[in-house]
């Protein structure tokens, strides 16, 4: 009625209308499913999480055969990155939310070629949190995210890769989901000098992919170990390029804490020792903590420093490196 303040439902509707791209039929479907999810949770008014659950429930046709759903919500405190990278990720969230009206009021040279799609590249060594950050982005935007199965998309038969990608992008555009291309340089890599018909085919395929991604109206995140592996023409088509460096000692300490939670006996000195001496990224820290948790559970106790160093030793072996000397003499 008149004079009534904005309630939670009004705020949610306004947010969804501003940031999501759906047809009228899709909106009606999501609304019904969100109300159902809210009722299951004994809530009278649907929340953003109910809308996300509804999106997961109702989409997938045309996607599941070529991509894998990443259904884990990633809260802010699970993503440990530098303040600079966090600011860049926040800017990416803003760019995604503003994608439909960003060119409004700008000059004709900007508006005439503007498309609402967002293309971001995350580069950096393995284990630095690129895939986790993509899931965090999806969580912040309340959108489903699918990791593309590159083996399923690519084909040795002429025209099949293009067909698969067209089907994938059409389904993703229809359902407004985020697409994640992990190790994307294998699909969008540099074009080669033409020496035979295979090179000509590979280059024609790359040209098609570049053009199709440029005209795609959804959100795409690509990951790679290096920006240099990409065609220069493709790099120009990207909206944002975010570097994921190896973590500093301070960030490694935060990563240990974020992964250990409260189930450990490590004091500040032990945490500082791990952070200072074990120069590995978050992916290895996560694996080391899981190994430590297993050892502690087998011993019927909380995680000790020695459990962490044993887990780390296994990670260093995988990397073909030796555990730092300062961590080899840890008492049991």
N, C-alpha and C positions, 0 to 999 in steps of 0.2 A: 504494500500500500504506500501512499504518499508519505514522505518523511521517514520511511524505513531505511535504516543504515544498511550498508552492504554486508551480507552474510558470507560465510565460508564458501557456499555454493556459487554465489555471484562472483566472488574473487577468482575461483577456480575456472568458471566459464570464461571470464575475461582473459585469463592467462592462456587457456587452451585456444581460444579464438585468435589470440595475437600470435601464438608461436607454432601452431600445428596446421598442416595442410590436409584437409579431408573433404570428400564430397558429402552432400547432405545425407545420402544413404549410409555412408560410413560413420558419420557423426551419430545418427540414430542408433546404429548397431553398437557403437562404443558406449553410448549413454546407457542403453539397456544392460549391457554387460558390466559396466562400472557400478550401476545400482545393485546388481546381483552380488558383485564382490564386496560391496559395502555392507550389504545385508548379512553376508556370511561372517563378516567381522563385527556384526552387531553395531554398525554405524548407520545413523539415519541419513547422513549426507555423504556422498562419495568424496574421497580425497584424491590427490594426484596419483598416489600409489595404486588406487583402484582403477584409474584410467589406464595406467601402464599395464596392470594385470589384464585388463580388458583387451588391450592391444595385443598382448602376447597370446591371449586365448583365441582371438579371432583372425589373426593373420598367419601367413606362412605358405599359402598356396603359391607355387611357382618359385619359392625361395628355398624350401627345405632340401631339394635335390642338389642345389648348387652352393648352399651356404649353411653354416652352423649357428644356431641361436646361442648368444651369450647372455644367459638369464640372471647372472649374479649382479645384484645392486652393489655399487662401490661408493661408500660414504666418503666425505671429505677427509676424515682422519685416516683412511686406509691408503690414501695416495700421498706418499712422502716425496716431495720434490722441492727444489730450491724456490725461494720467493720470486725470482725472476720468471721461472717456468710456470709457477702458479699464476702469476699475473697474465702470462701469455695464454694459458688455458682458460682463464676467466674471460679474456678477450674473445677467444674462440666461442665460448658459450654465448656471449653477447652477439657475436657475428651470426651465429645460428638462429638466435631468437629474433634478430632484426632482418632476417634474409628477405622477407617479402617487401618491406617498405624502405629498404636502405637507400635506394636511388631516388626516392620521392623528394622533390624540391631541388635536386641537383641539376647540373647543366645537361643539355641534349646529348653531348658527346659521351657522357656517362650513361644516361638513361637509355639511349637507343640500343646499346649492346649489353645491357645488364640482364643477368639471369639470376634467379634466387638460389641456385645450387651453391653449396659450400664444399670446397675441396681443400683438405688439410693433409700435410705430410708430417709424420713424426719420424725423426731420424735419430740414430744413436746405437751404441753397442747392445748386444743381447742382454736381457735381464734388467734394463734400466726403466721399465715401467710403461712402455709404449702401448701395449695391448691393454694394460690395466687402466691407463689414462683414457683410452677410447671407451671402455666400459663406464668409467667415471663420467665422461661427457654424456653418454646415453642416460645415465642415472640423473644427472642434473637437468637434462632436457625432457625427462620422462618419456623417452622414445625407446622402442626395441632396437637392439643392435644385432647384426648378423655378420659373422666372419666368413668371407668368401672362400670356398674350397677351390683353390687355383688349379688343382689337378682335375677337378670336375668341370671347370670352365674351359680350360685349354684343350684343344684337339688337334691332331695332326692332319685332319681332313679339312680341305679348303672350305672356308665359310662357316664351319661348325663353331669355332671359338666366338666369332661375331654373333652368331645366332644365340648361343648360350648367354653371352653378356647382355644382348638386347633383351632377352627374356628375364634375366636377373634384374636389370635396371628398371624394366617396366613394372615388375612385381614390387620392387622396393619403393618406387615412386608412388605407386598406387596405395601402398600401406603406410607410407611415410616412416620408413625405418632407416636407421643408419647402417651403411655398409662399411665393413672393415676389410681392407685388402692387406693382409699381413705379408711381409716380404714381397711388396708390390713390384719391385724392380724386375722380377722374373716375368711379369706381364707387361709392364709399362717401361721397360728398359730402353737403353739407347739403340737407335737404329744403326744398322751396319752398312758398310760399303757393299754394293751389289756385285757379287761374283758369280752367282748362279740363280736358278729359279727359286731355290729355297730361301735365299736372302731376300729376293723380291717379294715372296709370299710373307715372310716375317715382317718386312717393312710395311707392307700394305696392311697387315694385321695391326701393327703398332699405330699407324696413321688412323685407322678406324677407331681404335680404343681411345686415342687422344681426343678425337672429335666427339665421340659419344660421351665421354666424361665431361667435356666442356659444355655440352648441351643438356646435361643431366640436372634436373631441378631438385634433387635430394641432397643429403649430407653424406659425404664420402671421407673416410679417414684411411690414409695409406701409411704403412710403416716400412722402414728400410734401415739397414745398418749405415747407409751412406747416401747423401743427396747426389753425389757425383755419379751414381749408377743410372740416373735418370736422363732421358733425352732433354736437351735444353728447351725445346719447344714445349715439352710437358711441364717443366719447372715454371714457365711463364704462366701456365694455366692455373697454377695453385693459388689459393687465397692466403693461406698461412703455411709457413714451414717452421716447425718447432723442434729445437735440438734437445735431446735427452742425454746429457753427459753422464759419465760415471759419477756416483755420489761422493761428496766431500766427507771427511771424518764426522762432521756434525750431522750431516744427513744420514750417514751410516748408523750413527747412534740412534737417531730417530727411527730408522728402519728396524733396528733390533728391537726397540721398545714396541713399535707398532705390531711386529710379528710375535713377540713373546707374550704380550698381554700381561696378566697378573700371575701366570702359573710358573714362576721362576724364583730362584734364590740369589740372583745376581745383584750385587751391590753396584753403586756408581763407579767404583774403580774397575770392576770386571767389565762393565759395559763400555767404559772409556778404552779399556785395553783392546776389546774386540773391535771397536770402531776405528781405533788408531792403526791397528796392525793388519786387520783383514780387509784389504782393499778390493772388495768384490761388490758387484751391484746387488740390487734388491732381490732379483730372482734367485741368486745363490744364497742370500741370507735367509730367504723363505725356506728353501730346501734344507739348509742347515738347521733351522729351528724345527722343522718337521722331524728330522732325524733325531735331534735332541729330545723332542717330546716323546718319541718312541723309546729311546733309552731310559728316560725318566719313568715312563709308564711301566716298562719292564722291571724297573727297580722299585716301583711303588713309592715314588717320591716326586718332589718338584724338580724342575730343570736346574741343573748346575752349570757352572762355567765349563767344566770338563766335558759335559754332554754337547755343549755348543762347539767346542774345539774339535770334538770327534766328528760332528756333523760337518764342520768346516773342512776338515781334512779330506772327507769324501768329495766335497765340492772342488777343492784344489786339485785333487787327482783328475777329476773330469776335465779341468782346464789345462792339465799337463803341467801343473806348477806344484811347488813344495809349500806346505804350510809354513808361514813365517816362524822363525826360531823362537820369538817371544811368546808364541802360543803353544809350542810343543812341550813345554815344561810345566803345564798346568796340573796341579794336584787333583786327584780323584775326589 
